[in-house]
Amino acid sequence: MHDLGVTFSRRQSKRHHHQSSPPLAAQDGHAQSQAPTVSAGRDIDEVVEISEGISDSEPKEDEQVVTASRTRVHGLKRSLSARHLSFISLGGTLGTGLFITAGTSLAMAGPGGALVSYAFLGGIVFFLMSSLGELATFMPISGSFNEYSSRFGDPAIGFALGWNYWFNYVCVAASELVAVGIIMRNYLPHVNGVVWSIISAAILLGLNLFSVRGYAEAEFWFAAIKVVTVTVFIVIGIIVAAGGLGGHTYGVENWKIESAPFHDGVPGVLATLVLTGYAFQGTEVVGIIAGEAADPIRTVPKAIRQVFWRILLFYVGCIFIIGLIIPHNDSSLVNASTDNIGQSPFTMVFSKAGLKPAADVMNAIILTTVLSAGNTCIYIATRTLWNLAMLGQAPAVFRKVTKSGIPLYSLGLSLGISTGVFLLSLIGSQVVYTWVLSLAGITGFVSWLGIAFSHIRFRGAYVRQGYDVNDLPYRSALYPFGPVLCLVVITVIVFGQGWPSFAGGTFHAKTFVTSYVSIPVMVALYLFWKLGKKSKWVRLDEADVLRDSIFDPTSSIYAPDRNSREVRDQNVLLASSQDSLASVATGFKFSTM
């Protein structure tokens, strides 16, 4: 697949010789082309083999097959609507990180400290999503993070990021399967939780097996449930804090109790940043689904712009409400878990409002949240593995897709490994399971670093090669300040998360290893590809900024009117042609006199 990119890059240098090719358009949510389409029985691997055989000579009939394959994003289909992207981006990160562990942040830092932690890291996530929005709108690729790093940095970086990202979401999906079994014990205690976990795995398979719309529709309704829950929580929380429900007016009294509002000061705020970061992880899913969006130029920026309001209303708003009503020294805050939903800060606030069945309601909501998280994890893992295969960084079999655009083998391996990791939780005291999860510990943060890094490199290559920043359909906020700040802060979090292993003057070896074990794994993956394939650092003036972008004539999202450089070059070429014709005409005139 690496050769496919090289072949296509070479053809790009001759794009003006092929300018007569008809433009591509998206119709009915599916990428279509006026070029001849791939026959129904043709496998995507055949398309890849054909493309590798194309030379730099005259355009051939087979080259049109490559064009047709690219209009379907190499076999995937652009069928996700604006409604899907909006709700998936709106509710995609609302999960157990907020519903359950928000109380731990409040206990560690106090109401003011937790609020600062969520607001500060929310700002970082906003800049991060702004960077991703610029990349994903200009170049919407499914499983994009590792490809951006490979294309604008070093293929070895993309290889390490991609496989770590895949393994992270495989492990998170496994933990969600475990959580389903625990939650269902509250309803049917006599049924083994493993049964419910296996049923959940079958549901996730069904949602992802037939079409990308199956995943998207499920996520739309899951997100709707979570958005309604948070909205109702905020409204009821305000009424409770004001004394309208529960018979007590809280006001800001919990901000004045012992060691509040900033419990443990700056160290308390710093300690919560890792927890807060885990709550925000998954926001980047919009960059993955952009590769299958019907109209990414319009829908991706809209989804990205919602990030700011989502952070402000849902995360910061919820933490503020919780801090008003529940004192930070309430021992229940640190006891919340999937098997103890009654101690969730959301349940506690609903209970103080006099809503007796609050625990049962939250159990049901947490169950849908867990299924939503598992659904998204399997989708992300499947597309990431597919993209690795398309780049030649995973076995070629994983780039095969069905007629409905599903990477079937990638889906099978991803869900299979997730189920296998889940089964490890049934062995002994879960020691092996815990260590496997530790391997994926900081991968989400490392992926964020990859996004910021790729954005800086992309913008540098884009400008270096003479393209106009004003032509970008979406530009990130406060560039380059935003991505640089993200790099600095996330690096501090990655390397500072293990500080509790040194706290109190005693070194805790287990805490230290579980905090940092994924770093040497990632370094090993990087060196494996770097030394094995002898990959080179990509120069900015040689980076491929065109392939699969809105400036790519063979892309289903080709927008020639946006590329002012191409228009300028064509005008220069036209003027040169006119001058040449004028010279010939003048010469002919004098020769006939």
Residue pairs with C-beta under 8 A, 6 or more apart in sequence:
1 48
1 389
1 390
1 391
1 392
1 396
1 399
2 391
2 392
3 51
3 52
3 392
4 48
4 51
4 52
5 391
5 544
5 547
7 51
7 52
7 54
8 51
8 66
8 547
8 554
9 544
9 546
9 547
10 56
11 18
11 54
11 56
11 63
12 544
12 546
12 547
12 552
14 56
15 553
16 569
16 570
16 573
18 59
18 553
19 553
19 570
21 35
21 67
21 553
21 554
22 33
22 34
22 35
23 34
23 553
23 558
23 560
24 31
24 32
24 33
24 34
24 35
24 71
24 553
24 554
24 555
24 556
24 557
24 558
25 32
25 33
25 34
25 556
26 32
26 78
26 294
26 295
26 556
26 557
29 78
29 79
29 80
29 81
29 294
30 72
30 77
30 78
30 79
30 294
31 71
31 72
31 73
31 77
31 78
31 556
31 557
32 71
32 556
33 67
33 68
33 71
33 556
35 64
35 67
35 68
35 71
36 64
36 65
36 68
37 68
38 47
38 65
38 68
38 69
40 403
42 65
43 400
44 69
44 74
44 75
44 399
44 400
44 401
45 396
45 399
45 400
47 65
47 66
47 69
47 74
47 75
48 396
48 399
50 62
50 65
50 66
51 62
51 63
51 65
51 66
51 69
53 62
54 60
54 62
54 63
54 66
66 554
67 554
69 75
70 548
70 552
70 554
70 555
70 556
71 554
71 555
71 556
72 78
72 405
72 556
73 141
73 142
73 291
73 292
73 548
73 556
74 390
74 399
74 401
75 399
75 400
75 401
75 405
75 407
76 142
76 212
76 291
76 292
76 386
76 401
76 405
76 407
77 211
77 212
77 292
77 404
77 405
78 292
78 293
78 294
78 296
78 556
79 211
79 212
79 213
79 292
79 294
79 405
80 212
80 213
80 216
80 289
80 292
80 293
80 294
80 299
81 294
81 299
82 295
82 298
82 299
82 302
83 220
84 213
84 216
84 217
84 219
84 220
84 289
84 293
85 286
85 289
85 290
85 293
85 299
85 300
85 302
85 303
86 299
86 302
86 303
86 306
87 219
87 220
87 223
87 224
87 227
88 216
88 219
88 220
88 223
88 285
88 286
88 289
88 303
89 283
89 285
89 286
89 303
89 304
89 306
89 307
89 310
90 223
90 227
90 303
90 306
90 310
91 219
91 222
91 223
91 224
91 226
91 227
91 372
92 219
92 223
92 282
92 283
92 285
92 286
92 376
93 279
93 280
93 281
93 282
93 283
93 310
94 223
94 226
94 227
94 230
94 314
94 369
95 226
95 279
95 282
95 369
95 370
95 372
95 373
96 179
96 338
96 366
96 369
96 370
96 373
97 275
97 278
97 279
97 280
97 281
98 230
98 279
98 314
98 315
98 318
99 344
99 346
99 362
99 365
99 366
99 369
100 336
100 337
100 338
100 341
100 344
100 366
101 275
101 278
101 279
101 336
102 114
102 279
102 318
102 319
102 322
102 345
103 322
103 326
103 332
103 333
103 334
103 336
103 343
103 344
103 345
103 348
104 272
104 275
104 333
104 334
104 336
105 114
105 117
105 118
105 272
105 275
105 276
105 319
106 114
106 319
106 322
106 323
106 326
106 328
106 333
106 345
107 263
107 328
107 329
107 330
107 333
107 334
108 114
108 263
108 264
108 268
108 271
108 272
108 275
109 116
109 117
109 262
109 263
109 264
109 268
109 269
109 271
109 272
109 328
110 259
110 260
110 261
110 262
110 263
110 264
110 268
110 323
110 328
111 254
111 255
111 260
111 261
111 319
111 320
111 322
111 323
111 324
111 328
112 255
112 260
112 261
112 262
112 323
113 261
113 262
113 263
113 264
113 265
113 268
113 269
113 272
114 272
114 319
114 322
114 323
114 328
115 316
115 319
115 320
115 323
116 262
116 269
117 269
117 272
117 273
117 276
118 276
118 279
118 315
118 316
118 319
119 316
120 269
120 273
121 273
121 276
121 277
121 280
121 489
122 280
122 311
122 312
122 315
122 316
123 311
124 485
124 486
124 489
124 490
125 280
125 283
125 307
125 311
126 307
126 308
126 311
126 477
127 476
127 477
127 478
127 481
127 482
127 483
127 485
127 486
128 283
128 284
128 448
128 451
128 452
128 482
128 483
128 486
129 283
129 284
129 286
129 304
129 307
130 304
130 307
130 476
130 477
130 482
131 451
131 452
131 455
131 476
131 479
131 482
131 483
131 486
132 284
132 286
132 287
132 304
132 451
132 455
133 286
133 300
133 301
133 304
133 474
133 476
134 455
134 458
134 459
134 472
134 474
134 475
134 476
134 479
135 144
135 148
135 287
135 451
135 454
135 455
135 458
136 144
136 286
136 287
136 290
136 296
136 300
136 304
137 290
137 296
137 297
137 300
137 301
137 304
137 472
137 473
137 474
138 472
138 473
138 474
138 549
138 550
139 148
139 545
139 548
139 549
139 550
140 290
140 291
140 293
140 296
140 300
140 548
140 557
141 147
141 148
141 290
141 291
141 387
141 548
142 288
142 289
142 290
142 291
142 292
142 383
142 386
142 387
143 162
143 288
143 291
143 383
143 384
143 385
143 386
143 387
143 388
143 390
144 287
144 288
144 290
144 291
144 387
145 161
145 162
145 165
145 284
145 287
145 384
145 447
145 450
145 451
145 454
146 158
146 159
146 161
146 162
146 165
146 384
146 387
146 388
146 391
146 393
146 450
147 158
147 162
147 387
147 391
148 158
148 450
148 451
148 454
148 455
148 458
149 157
149 158
149 161
149 450
149 453
149 454
150 157
150 158
150 159
150 391
150 393
151 158
151 538
151 543
151 544
152 454
152 457
152 458
152 461
152 538
152 543
153 453
153 454
153 457
153 537
153 538
154 530
154 535
154 536
154 537
154 538
155 391
155 393
155 529
155 533
155 535
156 526
156 527
156 529
156 530
156 533
156 535
157 450
157 453
157 526
158 391
158 393
159 388
159 393
159 525
159 526
159 528
159 529
160 522
160 523
160 525
160 526
160 529
161 446
161 447
161 450
161 522
162 384
162 387
162 388
162 391
162 393
163 388
163 393
163 525
164 440
164 443
164 446
164 447
164 518
164 521
164 522
164 525
165 380
165 384
165 443
165 447
166 381
166 384
166 385
166 388
166 414
167 439
167 440
167 443
168 440
168 443
168 444
168 447
169 377
169 378
169 380
169 381
169 384
169 414
170 377
170 381
170 414
170 417
170 418
170 421
170 440
171 418
171 421
171 436
171 437
171 439
171 440
172 373
172 377
172 440
173 204
173 373
173 374
173 377
173 378
173 381
173 414
173 415
173 418
174 418
174 419
174 420
174 421
174 422
174 424
174 425
174 437
175 437
176 200
176 370
176 371
176 373
176 374
176 377
177 197
177 200
177 201
177 374
177 418
177 419
177 422
178 197
178 422
178 425
179 338
179 370
180 193
180 196
180 197
180 200
180 367
180 370
180 371
180 374
181 192
181 193
181 194
181 195
181 196
181 197
182 193
182 338
182 339
183 338
183 339
183 341
183 363
183 366
183 367
183 370
184 191
184 193
184 196
184 367
185 193
185 339
186 339
186 341
186 363
187 363
194 426
197 422
198 419
200 371
200 374
201 415
201 418
201 419
201 422
203 371
204 371
204 374
204 375
204 378
204 415
205 411
205 415
206 214
207 214
207 215
207 218
207 375
208 214
208 215
208 375
208 378
208 379
208 382
208 406
208 411
208 415
209 406
209 408
209 411
210 404
210 406
211 404
211 405
211 406
212 292
212 405
212 406
215 375
215 376
215 379
216 289
218 372
218 375
219 372
219 375
219 376
222 368
222 369
222 371
222 372
222 375
223 372
225 365
225 368
226 365
226 368
226 369
226 372
227 314
229 346
229 365
230 313
230 314
230 318
233 318
233 321
233 346
233 349
233 350
234 313
234 317
234 318
234 321
236 245
236 349
236 350
236 353
236 355
237 318
237 321
237 322
237 324
237 325
237 349
238 321
239 245
239 353
240 246
240 250
240 325
240 349
240 352
240 353
241 249
241 250
241 251
241 321
241 324
241 325
242 249
242 251
243 249
243 250
245 352
245 353
245 354
246 352
246 353
246 354
248 352
250 324
250 325
251 324
252 324
254 260
254 323
254 324
254 325
254 326
254 327
254 328
255 261
255 323
255 324
257 327
257 328
257 329
258 329
259 328
259 329
260 327
260 328
261 323
262 268
262 269
263 328
263 329
264 271
270 496
271 500
273 493
274 493
274 497
277 444
277 445
277 493
278 444
279 315
280 315
281 444
281 445
282 373
282 376
282 444
283 307
284 447
284 448
284 451
285 376
285 379
285 380
286 300
286 303
286 304
287 451
288 379
288 380
288 383
288 384
289 379
290 296
290 300
291 383
292 405
293 299
293 300
296 557
297 473
297 550
297 557
297 559
300 474
301 473
301 474
304 474
321 349
322 345
322 346
322 349
325 348
325 349
325 352
326 333
326 345
326 348
326 349
330 348
332 343
332 348
333 343
333 345
335 343
336 343
336 344
336 345
337 343
338 366
338 370
341 347
341 359
341 362
341 363
341 366
342 359
344 362
344 366
346 362
347 358
347 359
347 362
350 358
350 361
350 362
351 358
351 359
355 361
377 418
378 411
378 414
378 415
378 418
381 410
381 414
381 418
382 407
382 410
382 411
382 414
383 407
383 410
385 394
385 398
385 407
385 410
385 413
385 414
386 398
386 399
386 401
386 407
386 410
388 394
388 398
389 395
389 396
389 397
389 398
389 399
389 410
390 399
393 529
397 409
398 407
398 409
398 410
398 413
399 407
399 410
400 407
400 408
400 409
401 407
401 408
402 408
421 433
421 436
421 437
424 430
424 432
424 433
424 436
425 433
427 433
434 514
435 514
435 517
438 513
438 514
438 517
438 518
439 517
439 518
439 521
440 518
441 514
441 515
441 517
441 518
442 494
442 497
442 515
442 516
442 518
442 519
443 518
443 522
445 490
445 493
445 494
446 494
446 518
446 522
448 486
448 490
449 486
449 487
449 490
449 491
449 494
451 486
452 483
452 484
452 486
452 487
452 490
453 483
453 487
455 476
455 479
455 483
456 480
456 483
456 484
456 487
457 538
457 540
457 543
458 543
458 545
459 469
459 479
459 480
460 540
461 540
461 541
461 543
461 545
462 469
462 472
462 545
463 469
464 540
464 541
465 540
465 541
465 543
465 545
466 565
467 545
467 551
467 563
467 565
468 564
468 565
469 475
470 564
471 562
471 563
471 564
471 565
473 550
473 559
473 562
476 482
476 483
494 519
497 515
498 511
498 512
498 515
498 516
500 508
500 511
501 507
501 508
501 509
501 511
501 512
501 515
502 508
502 512
529 535
545 551
546 552
548 555
549 555
549 557
550 557
550 558
550 559
550 562
550 563
551 558
551 559
551 560
551 562
551 563
551 566
552 558
553 560
560 566
560 567
561 567
